[in-house]
Amino acid sequence: MTNINEARAVCPKCAEDVKPEASICKHCGSKITPVSADKVKKRSVPVLKWFIFICIAGIITSSVISSTSQMSSQSTAPDHCSMAYVKSQNYVEDVLKSPKSADFPMFEYTATDIGDGGCEVSGYVDAENSFGANIRSYWTTTVRFNGGSTGDSLNWTLEKMVVDGEVVYP
C-alpha cells in the first residue's frame, strides 16, 4: 500500500497506480515516462483549488435555487395579488408613526388569492416608532382589485388591516 503523502502516478495503459519515478509498470509491464514529484504536487494544487471552487459554486447555486423556489412558492397567487402587496404597503405606511422610515422586504411576504379579485397579503415592516427606535411590525391586509389598471390606487379597496395583532381597519 502506498503512503498517502507519497507522490503517485498512473500507468497510461492499464490505469493502475505506479510510483512517479517508475520506468515500467509493475502491473502490465508497459513503459512509463517518469514524472518528478514536483510535477505531481504542482498538478494536485490546481486540482484541489478547482475542487474547492466547484464545491463553493455548488453551495451558492443551491442557495440561490432554494431562495428562488421559496420566493415563487410565496407568490402562488395571480399577478393582481403581487400588486396587492405593493398596494398593501401604501395602506400600512398610512398607519405608521414614521412612514418615510418604512423598510418592507422585497420577497418575504405571502399573497393569497381569496377569489373575486380579493387577496390576503401578510408581511412585516421595519420602521421607527414615535421614540425613534426601529421596530418590526407584522401586518395582514385584505384588499380587493376592482378592475382596470392594477397600478391605479383608485382601483383597489382596503377591506381589512391588522398590525401586530390589532385590527386597525375597519
N, CA, C and O of each residue as an XYZ file, in Angstrom:
680
protein
N       0.851     -1.185      0.000
C       0.000      0.000      0.000
C       0.892      1.242      0.000
O       1.918      1.269      0.681
N       0.516      2.239     -0.741
C       1.310      3.448     -0.899
C       0.990      4.432      0.210
O      -0.166      4.578      0.604
N       2.013      5.106      0.712
C       1.832      6.141      1.722
C       1.045      7.288      1.100
O       1.297      7.655     -0.048
N       0.098      7.856      1.837
C      -0.757      8.910      1.289
C       0.012     10.168      0.919
O      -0.408     10.909      0.031
N       1.151     10.423      1.599
C       1.949     11.604      1.308
C       2.905     11.382      0.143
O       3.510     12.331     -0.355
N       3.042     10.135     -0.291
C       3.975      9.815     -1.370
C       3.362     10.211     -2.706
O       2.170     10.002     -2.928
N       4.169     10.783     -3.595
C       3.677     11.183     -4.916
C       3.289      9.938     -5.693
O       3.914      8.887     -5.549
N       2.238     10.061     -6.531
C       1.742      8.908     -7.276
C       1.553      9.280     -8.731
O       1.429     10.454     -9.079
N       1.532      8.265     -9.573
C       1.269      8.447    -10.992
C       0.383      7.296    -11.439
O       0.144      6.358    -10.679
N      -0.097      7.366    -12.659
C      -0.978      6.337    -13.204
C      -0.393      5.831    -14.505
O       0.091      6.612    -15.325
N      -0.438      4.520    -14.693
C       0.048      3.911    -15.931
C      -0.898      4.299    -17.057
O      -2.112      4.155    -16.911
N      -0.373      4.789    -18.178
C      -1.236      5.213    -19.276
C      -1.944      4.040    -19.972
O      -2.941      4.246    -20.663
N      -1.435      2.814    -19.793
C      -2.012      1.658    -20.482
C      -3.073      0.966    -19.629
O      -4.186      0.727    -20.097
N      -2.725      0.636    -18.351
C      -3.660     -0.138    -17.523
C      -4.352      0.704    -16.446
O      -5.239      0.204    -15.753
N      -3.963      1.964    -16.297
C      -4.549      2.911    -15.350
C      -4.348      2.522    -13.891
O      -5.086      2.990    -13.025
N      -3.373      1.682    -13.606
C      -3.047      1.328    -12.225
C      -2.097      2.366    -11.644
O      -1.352      3.012    -12.381
N      -2.122      2.527    -10.325
C      -1.208      3.447     -9.653
C       0.212      2.892     -9.696
O       0.446      1.710     -9.446
N       1.150      3.775    -10.019
C       2.577      3.424    -10.002
C       3.332      4.579     -9.367
O       2.822      5.698     -9.297
N       4.528      4.314     -8.912
C       5.354      5.385     -8.365
C       5.764      6.307     -9.510
O       6.011      5.839    -10.622
N       5.839      7.618     -9.248
C       6.172      8.568    -10.321
C       7.542      8.328    -10.950
O       7.744      8.639    -12.124
N       8.483      7.780    -10.186
C       9.826      7.568    -10.727
C       9.950      6.240    -11.483
O      11.008      5.943    -12.038
N       8.874      5.439    -11.507
C       8.927      4.134    -12.186
C       9.073      4.330    -13.691
O       8.498      5.251    -14.271
N       9.863      3.435    -14.318
C      10.022      3.492    -15.772
C       9.227      2.385    -16.446
O       8.989      2.443    -17.652
N       8.806      1.366    -15.675
C       7.998      0.260    -16.201
C       6.881     -0.015    -15.203
O       7.113     -0.033    -13.995
N       5.667     -0.230    -15.710
C       4.523     -0.532    -14.863
C       4.683     -1.935    -14.297
O       4.900     -2.878    -15.058
N       4.584     -2.097    -12.996
C       4.726     -3.406    -12.364
C       3.485     -4.274    -12.594
O       3.517     -5.475    -12.329
N       2.398     -3.682    -13.080
C       1.165     -4.427    -13.304
C       1.074     -5.007    -14.716
O       0.713     -6.170    -14.898
N       1.412     -4.170    -15.725
C       1.253     -4.635    -17.107
C       2.568     -4.663    -17.876
O       2.614     -5.201    -18.982
N       3.631     -4.103    -17.323
C       4.938     -4.116    -17.963
C       5.143     -3.061    -19.034
O       6.176     -3.073    -19.703
N       4.195     -2.145    -19.223
C       4.389     -1.131    -20.264
C       5.356     -0.062    -19.781
O       5.530      0.156    -18.582
N       5.986      0.604    -20.759
C       6.978      1.628    -20.463
C       6.269      2.902    -19.991
O       5.244      3.304    -20.542
N       6.842      3.522    -18.958
C       6.256      4.733    -18.364
C       7.300      5.826    -18.390
O       8.465      5.589    -18.074
N       6.890      7.010    -18.763
C       7.777      8.153    -18.692
C       7.756      8.652    -17.250
O       6.698      9.022    -16.741
N       8.917      8.665    -16.582
C       8.933      9.084    -15.169
C       8.445     10.520    -14.999
O       8.682     11.378    -15.850
N       7.759     10.765    -13.880
C       7.243     12.081    -13.541
C       7.900     12.478    -12.229
O       7.940     11.691    -11.284
N       8.413     13.697    -12.174
C       9.054     14.140    -10.936
C       7.985     14.434     -9.889
O       6.856     14.786    -10.230
N       8.336     14.291     -8.635
C       7.398     14.548     -7.533
C       6.921     15.997     -7.554
O       5.780     16.279     -7.186
N       7.794     16.928     -7.987
C       7.395     18.339     -8.056
C       6.224     18.541     -9.012
O       5.297     19.297     -8.722
N       6.279     17.844    -10.178
C       5.205     17.987    -11.155
C       3.895     17.442    -10.608
O       2.835     18.019    -10.848
N       3.959     16.326     -9.868
C       2.753     15.747     -9.306
C       2.148     16.705     -8.289
O       0.935     16.915     -8.288
N       2.964     17.283     -7.433
C       2.472     18.228     -6.432
C       1.891     19.467     -7.102
O       0.854     19.980     -6.682
N       2.575     19.953     -8.163
C       2.091     21.149     -8.858
C       0.736     20.884     -9.497
O      -0.117     21.772     -9.533
N       0.526     19.658    -10.007
C      -0.755     19.325    -10.615
C      -1.853     19.191     -9.561
O      -3.000     19.558     -9.818
N      -1.518     18.674     -8.388
C      -2.547     18.427     -7.387
C      -3.070     19.718     -6.764
O      -4.235     19.762     -6.369
N      -2.267     20.759     -6.661
C      -2.723     22.018     -6.073
C      -3.819     22.661     -6.920
O      -4.860     23.014     -6.367
N      -3.639     22.833     -8.242
C      -4.737     23.416     -9.021
C      -5.997     22.546     -9.009
O      -7.112     23.068     -9.016
N      -5.824     21.242     -8.993
C      -6.982     20.357     -8.954
C      -7.740     20.573     -7.643
O      -8.970     20.630     -7.635
N      -7.010     20.692     -6.547
C      -7.645     20.940     -5.260
C      -8.352     22.294     -5.261
O      -9.457     22.413     -4.732
N      -7.726     23.315     -5.852
C      -8.348     24.642     -5.922
C      -9.638     24.580     -6.742
O     -10.645     25.173     -6.356
N      -9.614     23.864     -7.872
C     -10.811     23.731     -8.703
C     -11.901     22.976     -7.957
O     -13.077     23.332     -8.033
N     -11.508     21.944     -7.245
C     -12.479     21.171     -6.479
C     -13.164     22.061     -5.435
O     -14.387     22.026     -5.293
N     -12.385     22.847     -4.718
C     -12.946     23.747     -3.704
C     -13.846     24.788     -4.373
O     -14.935     25.082     -3.880
N     -13.387     25.342     -5.495
C     -14.182     26.333     -6.224
C     -15.525     25.736     -6.657
O     -16.566     26.377     -6.513
N     -15.499     24.522     -7.183
C     -16.733     23.882     -7.656
C     -17.671     23.609     -6.482
O     -18.884     23.781     -6.606
N     -17.121     23.187     -5.351
C     -17.948     22.947     -4.163
C     -18.619     24.234     -3.703
O     -19.814     24.244     -3.411
N     -17.853     25.316     -3.639
C     -18.410     26.598     -3.201
C     -19.460     27.084     -4.193
O     -20.519     27.570     -3.795
N     -19.167     26.954     -5.482
C     -20.132     27.366     -6.508
C     -21.413     26.547     -6.388
O     -22.509     27.081     -6.557
N     -21.280     25.258     -6.096
C     -22.455     24.404     -5.924
C     -23.294     24.830     -4.741
O     -24.523     24.838     -4.815
N     -22.638     25.185     -3.649
C     -23.362     25.629     -2.460
C     -24.103     26.933     -2.746
O     -25.264     27.093     -2.368
N     -23.428     27.854     -3.409
C     -24.064     29.134     -3.733
C     -25.238     28.919     -4.676
O     -26.310     29.490     -4.477
N     -25.041     28.100     -5.698
C     -26.116     27.826     -6.652
C     -27.301     27.179     -5.955
O     -28.450     27.540     -6.209
N     -27.023     26.232     -5.085
C     -28.088     25.565     -4.333
C     -28.847     26.558     -3.485
O     -30.072     26.488     -3.386
N     -28.123     27.493     -2.864
C     -28.750     28.507     -2.030
C     -29.644     29.422     -2.859
O     -30.754     29.755     -2.445
N     -29.156     29.829     -4.038
C     -29.934     30.706     -4.917
C     -31.188     29.991     -5.399
O     -32.266     30.584     -5.427
N     -31.058     28.726     -5.777
C     -32.212     27.957     -6.250
C     -33.224     27.806     -5.129
O     -34.428     27.923     -5.357
N     -32.741     27.547     -3.913
C     -33.624     27.415     -2.763
C     -34.369     28.719     -2.501
O     -35.574     28.708     -2.252
N     -33.652     29.848     -2.557
C     -34.284     31.151     -2.341
C     -35.312     31.440     -3.417
O     -36.398     31.942     -3.128
N     -34.969     31.123     -4.657
C     -35.881     31.361     -5.767
C     -37.135     30.518     -5.620
O     -38.239     31.003     -5.868
N     -36.982     29.261     -5.220
C     -38.161     28.419     -5.064
C     -39.004     28.899     -3.898
O     -40.230     28.793     -3.949
N     -38.381     29.430     -2.837
C     -39.145     29.991     -1.738
C     -39.925     31.205     -2.205
O     -41.098     31.367     -1.869
N     -39.264     32.062     -2.986
C     -39.928     33.267     -3.471
C     -41.114     32.883     -4.337
O     -42.195     33.453     -4.187
N     -40.934     31.925     -5.244
C     -42.018     31.572     -6.137
C     -43.130     30.864     -5.389
O     -44.296     30.995     -5.762
N     -42.799     30.102     -4.325
C     -43.841     29.431     -3.571
C     -44.647     30.432     -2.751
O     -45.809     30.169     -2.439
N     -44.059     31.576     -2.393
C     -44.781     32.579     -1.642
C     -45.700     33.391     -2.536
O     -46.677     33.965     -2.055
N     -45.414     33.450     -3.798
C     -46.212     34.241     -4.719
C     -46.980     33.330     -5.660
O     -46.874     33.449     -6.881
N     -47.767     32.406     -5.074
C     -48.513     31.469     -5.899
C     -49.804     32.094     -6.419
O     -50.491     31.504     -7.253
N     -50.126     33.259     -5.936
C     -51.354     33.916     -6.332
C     -51.179     34.591     -7.695
O     -50.058     34.786     -8.166
N     -52.314     34.947     -8.324
C     -52.246     35.631     -9.621
C     -51.518     36.970     -9.527
O     -51.204     37.444     -8.435
N     -51.255     37.573    -10.693
C     -50.498     38.822    -10.754
C     -51.121     39.944     -9.923
O     -50.398     40.737     -9.320
N     -52.441     40.019     -9.884
C     -53.049     41.107     -9.119
C     -52.719     40.988     -7.636
O     -52.725     41.996     -6.929
N     -52.430     39.777     -7.141
C     -52.050     39.626     -5.729
C     -50.615     40.080     -5.493
O     -50.277     40.499     -4.386
N     -49.772     40.004     -6.509
C     -48.429     40.562     -6.373
C     -48.516     42.078     -6.262
O     -47.809     42.691     -5.463
N     -49.375     42.671     -7.057
C     -49.581     44.114     -6.970
C     -50.293     44.474     -5.664
O     -50.121     45.576     -5.143
N     -51.084     43.548     -5.143
C     -51.763     43.796     -3.867
C     -50.745     43.994     -2.752
O     -51.000     44.746     -1.811
N     -49.589     43.328     -2.843
C     -48.531     43.528     -1.843
C     -48.039     44.971     -1.888
O     -47.846     45.600     -0.847
N     -47.841     45.488     -3.085
C     -47.375     46.872     -3.235
C     -48.431     47.845     -2.693
O     -48.100     48.797     -1.987
N     -49.685     47.601     -3.027
C     -50.759     48.476     -2.552
C     -50.906     48.375     -1.033
O     -51.176     49.372     -0.362
N     -50.726     47.169     -0.498
C     -50.824     46.983      0.955
C     -49.739     47.758      1.680
O     -49.968     48.263      2.779
N     -48.573     47.859      1.085
C     -47.504     48.648      1.691
C     -47.954     50.091      1.883
O     -47.676     50.699      2.916
N     -48.648     50.636      0.891
C     -49.151     52.014      0.996
C     -50.128     52.148      2.155
O     -50.073     53.117      2.912
N     -51.034     51.160      2.295
C     -52.008     51.206      3.383
C     -51.305     51.109      4.743
O     -51.670     51.817      5.682
N     -50.302     50.238      4.848
C     -49.578     50.070      6.111
C     -48.803     51.348      6.443
O     -48.779     51.772      7.599
N     -48.173     51.959      5.446
C     -47.438     53.211      5.689
C     -48.340     54.289      6.286
O     -47.893     55.110      7.087
N     -49.614     54.278      5.888
C     -50.557     55.292      6.380
C     -50.766     55.211      7.887
O     -51.146     56.212      8.495
N     -50.532     54.058      8.514
C     -50.760     53.937      9.955
C     -49.458     53.970     10.761
O     -49.490     53.870     11.988
N     -48.322     54.108     10.089
C     -47.036     54.153     10.793
C     -46.758     55.551     11.339
O     -47.217     56.548     10.781
N     -46.000     55.615     12.436
C     -45.607     56.903     13.022
C     -44.604     57.626     12.130
O     -44.618     58.853     12.036
N     -43.727     56.849     11.472
C     -42.715     57.433     10.597
C     -42.697     56.675      9.263
O     -41.834     55.828      9.036
N     -43.659     56.989      8.386
C     -43.782     56.242      7.132
C     -42.542     56.324      6.241
O     -42.265     55.398      5.479
N     -41.790     57.432      6.334
C     -40.594     57.561      5.492
C     -39.493     56.594      5.907
O     -38.597     56.304      5.114
N     -39.549     56.091      7.142
C     -38.530     55.151      7.610
C     -38.894     53.699      7.293
O     -38.116     52.789      7.578
N     -40.075     53.479      6.703
C     -40.563     52.118      6.444
C     -39.634     51.363      5.498
O     -39.235     51.866      4.448
N     -39.307     50.144      5.905
C     -38.481     49.263      5.084
C     -39.205     47.925      4.967
O     -39.211     47.130      5.907
N     -39.818     47.681      3.802
C     -40.538     46.439      3.546
C     -39.585     45.466      2.844
O     -38.809     45.883      1.983
N     -39.631     44.183      3.199
C     -38.779     43.218      2.496
C     -39.294     43.017      1.079
O     -40.486     43.176      0.814
N     -38.391     42.669      0.173
C     -38.786     42.518     -1.220
C     -39.561     41.218     -1.464
O     -40.541     41.213     -2.210
N     -39.128     40.122     -0.842
C     -39.726     38.830     -1.171
C     -40.332     38.093      0.018
O     -40.925     37.030     -0.167
N     -40.205     38.613      1.205
C     -40.691     37.903      2.382
C     -42.114     38.325      2.722
O     -42.349     39.079      3.666
N     -43.042     37.828      1.944
C     -44.451     38.096      2.176
C     -45.255     36.947      1.583
O     -44.732     36.144      0.810
N     -46.519     36.877      1.948
C     -47.415     35.917      1.312
C     -48.589     36.682      0.726
O     -49.072     37.651      1.311
N     -49.029     36.241     -0.414
C     -50.182     36.842     -1.076
C     -51.062     35.697     -1.558
O     -50.644     34.876     -2.375
N     -52.274     35.656     -1.047
C     -53.182     34.561     -1.350
C     -54.429     35.096     -2.030
O     -55.059     36.031     -1.536
N     -54.783     34.507     -3.156
C     -55.995     34.882     -3.872
C     -57.187     34.315     -3.099
O     -57.265     33.107     -2.879
N     -58.099     35.169     -2.693
C     -59.274     34.707     -1.957
C     -60.530     34.769     -2.824
O     -61.648     34.619     -2.332
N     -60.326     34.990     -4.105
C     -61.432     34.981     -5.058
C     -62.066     36.339     -5.267
O     -61.966     37.231     -4.424
N     -62.715     36.479     -6.402
C     -63.455     37.693     -6.754
C     -62.583     38.944     -6.672
O     -63.047     40.002     -6.245
N     -61.304     38.822     -7.087
C     -60.389     39.962     -7.108
C     -59.761     40.286     -5.760
O     -58.991     41.239     -5.642
N     -60.089     39.491     -4.744
C     -59.565     39.758     -3.403
C     -58.271     39.006     -3.128
O     -58.051     37.911     -3.645
N     -57.428     39.604     -2.313
C     -56.160     38.987     -1.918
C     -55.929     39.251     -0.446
O     -56.206     40.339      0.057
N     -55.416     38.234      0.241
C     -54.974     38.429      1.611
C     -53.459     38.463      1.556
O     -52.823     37.533      1.059
N     -52.886     39.543      2.073
C     -51.445     39.768      1.995
C     -50.901     39.908      3.418
O     -51.462     40.632      4.241
N     -49.795     39.203      3.696
C     -49.162     39.279      5.011
C     -47.681     39.543      4.844
O     -47.059     39.063      3.897
N     -47.119     40.304      5.763
C     -45.692     40.601      5.718
C     -45.263     41.333      6.977
O     -45.958     41.322      7.993
N     -44.120     41.961      6.890
C     -43.649     42.777      8.007
C     -43.002     44.039      7.468
O     -42.669     44.143      6.288
N     -42.833     44.995      8.374
C     -42.188     46.253      8.026
C     -41.291     46.652      9.189
O     -41.671     46.513     10.351
N     -40.119     47.139      8.878
C     -39.231     47.720      9.871
C     -39.361     49.235      9.740
O     -39.136     49.789      8.664
N     -39.723     49.906     10.836
C     -39.914     51.361     10.796
C     -39.701     51.937     12.191
O     -39.753     51.225     13.194
N     -39.462     53.235     12.228
C     -39.254     53.918     13.506
C     -40.593     54.136     14.208
O     -41.599     54.473     13.583
N     -40.573     53.935     15.528
C     -41.769     54.245     16.315
C     -41.724     55.721     16.737
O     -40.868     56.469     16.266
N     -42.626     56.138     17.607
C     -42.689     57.558     17.992
C     -41.475     58.005     18.806
O     -41.249     59.205     18.963
N     -40.678     57.041     19.336
C     -39.467     57.378     20.080
C     -38.221     57.349     19.186
O     -37.117     57.633     19.649
N     -38.400     57.011     17.927
C     -37.273     56.959     17.001
C     -36.561     55.611     16.969
O     -35.559     55.454     16.272
N     -37.075     54.637     17.718
C     -36.480     53.292     17.709
C     -37.014     52.511     16.515
O     -38.200     52.589     16.193
N     -36.143     51.767     15.870
C     -36.540     50.955     14.725
C     -37.161     49.655     15.238
O     -36.508     48.892     15.950
N     -38.416     49.404     14.877
C     -39.095     48.195     15.332
C     -39.687     47.454     14.133
O     -39.893     48.029     13.064
N     -39.953     46.171     14.338
C     -40.560     45.348     13.288
C     -42.017     45.121     13.652
O     -42.338     44.729     14.773
N     -42.884     45.372     12.698
C     -44.317     45.148     12.885
C     -44.805     44.164     11.831
O     -44.451     44.270     10.657
N     -45.616     43.215     12.257
C     -46.206     42.233     11.341
C     -47.619     42.675     11.001
O     -48.366     43.126     11.870
N     -47.974     42.545      9.747
C     -49.262     43.037      9.300
C     -49.925     42.058      8.335
O     -49.265     41.230      7.707
N     -51.252     42.176      8.235
C     -52.042     41.419      7.268
C     -53.106     42.361      6.727
O     -53.748     43.093      7.480
N     -53.282     42.332      5.425
C     -54.344     43.131      4.813
C     -55.205     42.230      3.944
O     -54.758     41.201      3.436
N     -56.448     42.648      3.792
C     -57.326     42.050      2.792
C     -57.682     43.193      1.856
O     -58.295     44.179      2.264
N     -57.293     43.047      0.601
C     -57.556     44.089     -0.400
C     -58.290     43.471     -1.579
O     -58.179     42.273     -1.844
N     -59.028     44.298     -2.270
C     -59.796     43.825     -3.418
C     -59.481     44.696     -4.627
O     -59.519     45.925     -4.561
N     -59.166     44.018     -5.742
C     -58.928     44.701     -7.013
C     -60.271     44.819     -7.715
O     -60.967     43.825     -7.923
N     -60.628     46.057     -8.080
C     -61.951     46.322     -8.650
C     -61.965     46.364    -10.169
O     -63.001     46.648    -10.771
N     -60.832     46.085    -10.795
C     -60.755     46.117    -12.252
C     -60.017     47.350    -12.736
O     -59.783     48.286    -11.971
N     -59.653     47.346    -13.999
C     -58.898     48.452    -14.568
C     -57.407     48.202    -14.450
O     -56.951     47.060    -14.497
N     -56.666     49.261    -14.297
C     -55.217     49.162    -14.181
C     -54.844     48.810    -12.738
O     -55.300     49.459    -11.797
N     -54.007     47.768    -12.570
C     -53.609     47.369    -11.214
C     -52.725     48.427    -10.562
O     -52.608     48.463     -9.337
N     -52.102     49.287    -11.362
C     -51.226     50.325    -10.822
C     -51.965     51.526    -10.278
O     -51.375     52.345     -9.573
N     -53.242     51.649    -10.587
C     -54.032     52.799    -10.136
C     -54.622     52.508     -8.754
O     -55.396     51.564     -8.597
N     -54.263     53.304     -7.767
C     -54.723     53.100     -6.388
C     -56.239     53.178     -6.260
O     -56.813     52.564     -5.361
N     -56.900     53.929     -7.151
C     -58.354     54.051     -7.089
C     -59.058     52.736     -7.447
O     -60.246     52.574     -7.167
N     -58.341     51.812     -8.056
C     -58.935     50.531     -8.442
C     -58.791     49.462     -7.354
O     -59.076     48.288     -7.594
N     -58.356     49.863     -6.174
C     -58.161     48.938     -5.056
C     -58.990     49.391     -3.864
O     -59.169     50.588     -3.637
N     -59.492     48.424     -3.107
C     -60.241     48.719     -1.891
C     -59.611     47.954     -0.738
O     -59.405     46.743     -0.824
N     -59.304     48.669      0.349
C     -58.823     48.028      1.568
C     -60.040     47.565      2.344
O     -60.902     48.372      2.694
N     -60.116     46.265      2.618
C     -61.253     45.723      3.345
C     -60.932     45.495      4.822
O     -61.799     45.640      5.683
N     -59.662     45.133      5.110
C     -59.284     44.866      6.498
C     -57.776     45.000      6.631
O     -57.028     44.641      5.722
N     -57.327     45.530      7.795
C     -55.907     45.598      8.085
C     -55.686     45.298      9.562
O     -56.345     45.853     10.442
N     -54.716     44.384      9.804
C     -54.326     44.029     11.173
C     -52.829     44.273     11.275
O     -52.059     43.781     10.451
N     -52.413     45.040     12.293
C     -51.000     45.314     12.522
C     -50.663     44.852     13.946
O     -51.279     45.294     14.916
N     -49.689     43.968     14.049
C     -49.262     43.400     15.336
C     -50.441     42.878     16.146
O     -50.522     43.097     17.355
N     -51.360     42.179     15.465
C     -52.495     41.547     16.143
C     -53.660     42.468     16.447
O     -54.675     42.027     16.985
N     -53.526     43.738     16.110
C     -54.583     44.710     16.400
C     -55.252     45.137     15.099
O     -54.583     45.551     14.152
N     -56.580     45.032     15.062
C     -57.330     45.449     13.868
C     -57.285     46.967     13.802
O     -57.768     47.641     14.711
N     -56.712     47.507     12.741
C     -56.637     48.958     12.589
C     -57.566     49.492     11.491
O     -57.766     50.700     11.373
N     -58.127     48.584     10.696
C     -59.136     48.953      9.707
C     -59.992     47.743      9.442
O     -59.423     46.668      9.251
N     -61.278     47.812      9.414
C     -62.127     48.981      9.545
C     -62.266     49.403     10.976
O     -62.955     50.380     11.268
